Amino acid sequence: MSPSPRPLADYGQPLVSVVTAALDPPLEKLARCIESVERQSYPRIEHVLVDGGSTNGSLDLLADHPSVSWRSEPDRGQSNAVNKGMFDRSQGELIVWLNADDVLYPESVEHAVGLFREQPELGWVYGNLDVDRRGHRHVIRPPSQASLRELDFNNVGLIAPGTMFARWALERIGRIDEDLNMEMDLDLSIRLLKAGVPSRYTPRALALLEIYDGTKSGEVPKSEIAFERHQIYLKHGMFQQAGAALALAGRYAIVDEIEAALRDRRFRDASSAAATGLRFMPSLFARHRVSFWVTRLFPRTMLAVKRALRRF
């Protein structure tokens, strides 16, 4: 029998588990993450950190923070570490996913718990996400009504740092797919939606995600990320989304090829890659055809334009 919602009135003041996976994170960012949990206004929080065997001084830092319950041992990647934290080591009735270099905004936990109190049948609460991409800030605003229809090939995410889950909801759908390296949150959201787990959107950012050199989000090619989305959609029989994600992966691969050729001043190769993009990119990406045409005909000009844009 699938786990069912339990009225929060039965909990009194529910314990919230903040689950973090880590492996050699920058120490200043790990300290910032821990302190953002310690500064929460909600009184009943356990911070469970699963470390994959860090050797950069993280364990010394963790030893200085008795508020964190942690263990360091080899694991099979981020998905395996998050599974350990969510399903094996945390005790809370409510669970928050927070990466080691993320920041949980003040009062986020108290706010999300309040929404669960208002609607005890909820299985998860999600909100906006502030993103700092190498110093440039923007906000991801997911759909206010979570549904399979609202999931698109570009994955306007429903699950992000700061998302809060009821334990019963995670137990209903099972563990995170450990074969996934980047888009496990997309797979998790599809499974929650297919299982009919009710959710609620809050129009505020619960956490900050930072993308910088050295992070998976900053280093893994976008084509690989889009291709993993393609595989996830295929897994769930969502063939239209799978096709769109595959096309997106192809465009990213061509753009990467153009970027590399321009960087090395291989203008003939850049022009050839742009010609490939013009031949095979579907009309869905018509807005990108202008840059492909400029690169195809005037690759030196495109290099100058890209350099000027970087300065601004």
C-alpha positions as a printed Julia matrix, in Angstrom:
312×3 Matrix{Float64}:
  0.0    0.0     0.0
  1.41   3.42   -0.97
  2.27   5.83    1.84
 -0.49   8.38    2.44
 -0.48  11.95    3.7
 -0.47  12.4     7.43
 -2.12  15.56    8.83
  0.54  17.96   10.07
 -1.62  18.58   13.12
 -0.5   15.11   14.22
  3.14  16.16   14.13
  2.96  19.1    16.49
  5.98  20.96   15.14
  7.36  18.7    12.39
 11.05  18.0    12.18
 12.53  19.3     8.92
 15.58  17.55    7.44
 17.81  19.64    5.19
 19.77  17.13    3.07
 23.07  18.09    1.43
 25.47  16.02   -0.69
 29.09  17.17   -0.92
 32.43  16.24   -2.42
 35.31  18.71   -2.1
 33.12  21.83   -2.33
 34.81  25.25   -2.07
 35.16  25.74    1.67
 33.78  29.27    1.73
 30.66  28.1    -0.12
 30.17  25.09    2.15
 30.45  27.36    5.19
 27.91  29.73    3.61
 25.52  26.83    2.99
 25.77  25.54    6.56
 25.34  29.01    8.04
 22.25  29.63    5.89
 20.65  26.57    7.53
 21.8   27.56   11.0
 20.2   31.0    10.58
 16.74  29.65    9.74
 13.93  30.99   11.92
 12.21  27.58   12.15
 13.29  25.85   15.38
 13.21  22.11   14.5
 15.76  21.46   11.75
 18.37  18.75   11.31
 21.04  19.31    8.68
 22.14  15.97    7.25
 25.26  16.15    5.08
 26.49  13.16    3.09
 30.13  13.6     2.08
 31.64  11.47   -0.67
 35.18  11.44    0.75
 36.33  15.07    0.61
 40.05  15.75    1.04
 40.08  19.54    0.74
 39.5   20.45    4.38
 35.71  20.07    4.31
 35.77  17.56    7.16
 37.62  19.98    9.44
 35.03  22.63    8.64
 32.19  20.21    9.38
 33.78  19.29   12.69
 33.47  22.97   13.68
 29.69  22.9    13.07
 27.99  20.6    15.59
 24.63  21.55   14.08
 25.44  19.31   11.08
 25.0   15.54   11.21
 27.56  14.23    8.71
 29.39  11.16    7.52
 32.19  10.9     4.98
 32.55   7.79    2.85
 32.85   6.9    -0.85
 29.62   6.94   -2.82
 28.46   6.35   -6.39
 27.82  10.0    -7.23
 25.46  12.8    -6.26
 22.23  10.84   -6.76
 23.48   8.04   -4.51
 24.54  10.56   -1.86
 21.16  12.34   -1.91
 19.39   8.97   -1.61
 21.46   8.18    1.47
 20.56  11.51    3.01
 16.86  11.52    2.16
 15.95   7.89    2.71
 18.57   6.38    5.01
 19.9    9.02    7.38
 17.35  11.8     7.8
 14.48  11.61   10.29
 12.28  14.56    9.36
  8.67  14.35    8.22
  9.56  17.17    5.8
 12.73  17.2     3.7
 14.57  20.02    1.92
 17.1   19.38   -0.87
 20.08  21.79   -0.65
 23.39  21.46   -2.48
 26.67  22.2    -0.7
 27.19  25.49   -2.54
 23.57  26.69   -2.36
 22.14  29.24    0.03
 18.82  28.7     1.83
 17.18  32.08    2.29
 16.17  33.2     5.79
 12.68  32.05    6.84
 12.37  29.73    3.8
 11.82  26.66    5.97
  9.27  28.41    8.19
  7.42  29.69    5.11
  7.25  26.27    3.43
  6.18  24.52    6.64
  3.39  27.09    6.94
  2.08  26.08    3.5
  2.04  22.42    4.56
  0.07  23.42    7.64
 -2.48  25.22    5.46
 -2.8   22.19    3.15
 -1.82  19.01    5.01
 -2.43  16.92    1.88
  0.53  18.52    0.09
  3.42  16.3    -1.0
  5.81  19.06   -2.06
  6.2   22.84   -2.08
  8.3   24.58   -4.74
  9.07  28.21   -5.51
 11.18  30.5    -7.64
 14.93  30.07   -7.82
 17.53  32.83   -7.81
 20.49  31.9   -10.02
 23.91  33.53   -9.95
 25.71  32.48  -13.13
 29.27  33.73  -12.81
 28.12  37.01  -11.31
 25.03  37.51  -13.48
 21.75  37.16  -11.58
 18.41  35.97  -12.93
 15.29  34.33  -11.54
 13.74  31.04  -12.7
  9.96  31.17  -12.29
  8.41  27.73  -12.72
  4.75  27.18  -13.65
  2.35  28.01  -10.84
  0.4   24.81  -11.54
  2.65  21.75  -11.69
  1.6   19.31  -14.4
  3.16  17.13  -17.07
  1.81  19.54  -19.67
  3.87  22.36  -18.16
  7.14  20.45  -18.49
  8.9   21.51  -21.68
 12.08  20.43  -23.42
 14.02  23.26  -21.77
 13.03  22.04  -18.29
 11.65  25.07  -16.49
 12.32  23.28  -13.26
  9.73  22.37  -10.68
 12.31  21.01   -8.25
 15.21  23.21   -7.21
 17.32  23.96   -4.13
 14.94  24.82   -1.31
 12.08  22.59   -2.52
 10.4   20.89    0.45
  8.98  17.36    0.27
  6.77  15.37    2.61
  8.5   12.11    3.47
  5.4   10.12    2.52
  5.56  11.57   -1.01
  9.18  10.52   -1.52
  8.45   7.07   -0.12
  5.53   6.72   -2.51
  7.65   7.27   -5.65
 10.89   5.69   -4.44
 14.53   6.61   -4.57
 16.26   8.96   -7.0
 17.43   7.27  -10.21
 21.17   6.8    -9.62
 21.87   6.33  -13.33
 21.23  10.07  -13.77
 24.04  12.56  -13.31
 22.49  15.98  -13.98
 18.72  15.96  -14.43
 17.6   13.74  -11.57
 15.32  16.54  -10.39
 13.43  16.48  -13.7
 12.94  12.72  -13.38
 11.8   13.13   -9.78
  9.24  15.79  -10.72
  7.78  13.6   -13.48
  7.42  10.69  -11.07
  5.72  12.89   -8.47
  3.29  14.21  -11.08
  2.54  10.76  -12.47
  1.86   9.51   -8.95
 -0.66  12.33   -8.45
  1.21  13.84   -5.5
 -0.3   17.29   -4.84
  2.0   20.29   -4.88
  1.9   24.01   -4.22
  3.85  26.86   -5.78
  4.99  29.86   -3.75
  5.91  33.01   -5.71
  9.13  33.63   -3.81
 12.65  32.33   -4.08
 13.51  29.81   -1.39
 17.21  29.48   -2.21
 20.1   30.72   -4.32
 21.85  28.49   -6.86
 25.32  29.61   -7.88
 26.91  28.41  -11.13
 30.65  28.93  -11.38
 33.7   27.27  -12.89
 34.14  23.88  -11.26
 30.45  23.09  -10.72
 28.68  20.43  -12.76
 26.23  23.04  -14.03
 29.14  25.23  -15.08
 31.4   22.56  -16.58
 29.21  19.87  -18.14
 28.38  20.74  -21.79
 24.78  21.83  -22.28
 24.44  19.23  -25.02
 25.04  16.45  -22.46
 22.47  17.94  -20.1
 19.86  18.2   -22.85
 20.61  14.65  -23.97
 19.99  13.36  -20.45
 16.63  15.17  -20.53
 15.95  13.35  -23.79
 16.66  10.01  -22.12
 14.41  10.85  -19.16
 11.49  11.79  -21.4
 11.94   8.55  -23.37
 11.95   6.61  -20.1
  8.55   8.07  -19.25
  7.06   7.68  -22.75
  6.95  11.46  -23.32
  8.03  11.26  -26.94
  7.29  14.83  -28.07
  9.33  16.26  -25.22
 12.05  13.68  -25.92
 12.26  14.79  -29.55
 12.45  18.46  -28.62
 15.15  17.78  -26.03
 17.17  15.83  -28.6
 16.92  18.74  -31.05
 18.08  21.08  -28.29
 21.05  18.8   -27.57
 21.95  18.97  -31.27
 21.84  22.75  -31.3
 23.99  22.98  -28.19
 26.53  20.6   -29.76
 26.76  22.75  -32.89
 27.07  25.96  -30.86
 29.89  24.36  -28.83
 31.62  23.39  -32.08
 31.3   26.94  -33.41
 32.56  28.45  -30.15
 35.62  26.19  -30.12
 36.42  26.95  -33.76
 36.09  30.72  -33.28
 38.19  30.59  -30.12
 40.96  28.83  -32.07
 40.45  31.2   -35.04
 39.53  28.25  -37.28
 37.12  30.35  -39.28
 36.53  27.82  -42.04
 35.48  25.2   -39.45
 33.2   27.72  -37.72
 31.53  28.53  -41.03
 31.09  24.84  -41.81
 29.53  24.11  -38.4
 27.13  27.04  -38.85
 26.13  25.66  -42.27
 25.31  22.34  -40.58
 23.17  24.17  -38.06
 21.27  25.95  -40.81
 20.59  22.65  -42.56
 19.41  20.63  -39.61
 18.02  22.96  -36.95
 14.19  22.86  -37.02
 12.04  25.97  -37.27
 11.58  25.79  -33.5
 15.01  27.39  -33.23
 14.43  30.05  -35.9
 15.59  32.78  -33.54
 19.08  31.24  -33.6
 19.32  31.16  -37.36
 20.53  34.78  -37.57
 23.68  33.99  -35.56
 24.25  30.87  -37.66
 23.95  32.92  -40.87
 26.37  35.57  -39.61
 28.84  32.88  -38.6
 28.36  31.06  -41.89
 29.12  34.18  -43.98
 31.24  36.36  -41.67
 32.92  34.22  -39.01
 35.5   36.91  -38.17
 32.71  39.38  -37.54
 30.95  36.92  -35.25
 34.15  36.47  -33.25
 34.39  40.25  -32.8
 30.72  40.45  -31.76
 31.13  37.69  -29.16
 34.19  39.38  -27.69
 32.34  42.69  -27.46
 29.37  41.02  -25.73
 31.65  39.43  -23.15
 33.05  42.86  -22.25
 29.54  44.08  -21.48
